[in-house]
């Protein structure tokens, strides 16, 4: 199986056979060997950060979440000499054995007040500010809401709380996109059974049904008729009070593109990754009962989109143009 991670080491499926590292450094094949040392890969009890010695001068980073994205960040920072620590609820994850994970802190939550309490204790045990890396959407609202307290101990960069609320709430996102003059499908939302007929007429069929805010009980579905829309609303309303309905844009898996960008303080892109979705696995589509193009498990390749790179510095553009193409699973 191939695993695509934005940052990592590009290795072949054959153990010990390295390949050329790229600017975006995807990882294929296998995890790093489980190197365990007394000074790293140690799990601390819930909410008990361990103070560092006074002589410790190397920069420190705390990563929230040790999924594939957290592992990618840990590898990227660790290779630059940064001391990496991780806060995670599930300490059984195999990524904890990465050589770059110095310490794993077991926490009770990554999305509520308990996370804030841990972070304050963690920061108070350190002499210097720690760089905070957030790898999951669910952690963003609570970090943003308590940014004044957390900024005393951590260095992190987030948009204003009002912008975050607009981006995280799909009922407010259409207004944000309209102000930015961005194209978007027809969108409406259901807050009660009385809205079903109105929304069906405004959006039409087929349509995509998804929660207004992130929830783990219901992700998304597609409705081709009023009956299917009612059934999906009945399912989703058990987990969240507001459901978003959007126009379905027809097309196959290979017609989906996505873009990740790192924007500098001067508002110019410092790093751009454009992905082209090639196909979705039948197993993933069947398990989620979703049509083509609606599954999250995809086979993709990277592309160099020159239209995206317009406006970047010549050095940035040349660097991106020289990046080898890669293929993997996300």
HELIX and SHEET records of a PDB file:
HELIX    1   1 UNK A   68  UNK A   78  1                                  11    
HELIX    2   2 UNK A   94  UNK A   97  5                                   4    
HELIX    3   3 UNK A  113  UNK A  124  1                                  12    
HELIX    4   4 UNK A  137  UNK A  145  1                                   9    
HELIX    5   5 UNK A  147  UNK A  150  1                                   4    
HELIX    6   6 UNK A  161  UNK A  168  1                                   8    
HELIX    7   7 UNK A  170  UNK A  179  1                                  10    
HELIX    8   8 UNK A  193  UNK A  195  5                                   3    
HELIX    9   9 UNK A  196  UNK A  203  1                                   8    
HELIX   10  10 UNK A  226  UNK A  236  1                                  11    
HELIX   11  11 UNK A  253  UNK A  255  5                                   3    
HELIX   12  12 UNK A  282  UNK A  288  1                                   7    
HELIX   13  13 UNK A  306  UNK A  309  1                                   4    
HELIX   14  14 UNK A  314  UNK A  321  1                                   8    
SHEET    1   A 6 UNK A  42  UNK A  44  0                                        
SHEET    2   A 6 UNK A 103  UNK A 106  1                                        
SHEET    3   A 6 UNK A  83  UNK A  88  1                                        
SHEET    4   A 6 UNK A  60  UNK A  64  1                                        
SHEET    5   A 6 UNK A 130  UNK A 134  1                                        
SHEET    6   A 6 UNK A 154  UNK A 155  1                                        
SHEET    1   B 4 UNK A 187  UNK A 190  0                                        
SHEET    2   B 4 UNK A 243  UNK A 247 -1                                        
SHEET    3   B 4 UNK A 207  UNK A 211 -1                                        
SHEET    4   B 4 UNK A 220  UNK A 223 -1                                        
SHEET    1   C 4 UNK A 257  UNK A 263  0                                        
SHEET    2   C 4 UNK A 269  UNK A 280 -1                                        
SHEET    3   C 4 UNK A 298  UNK A 303 -1                                        
SHEET    4   C 4 UNK A 327  UNK A 329 -1                                        
END                                                                             
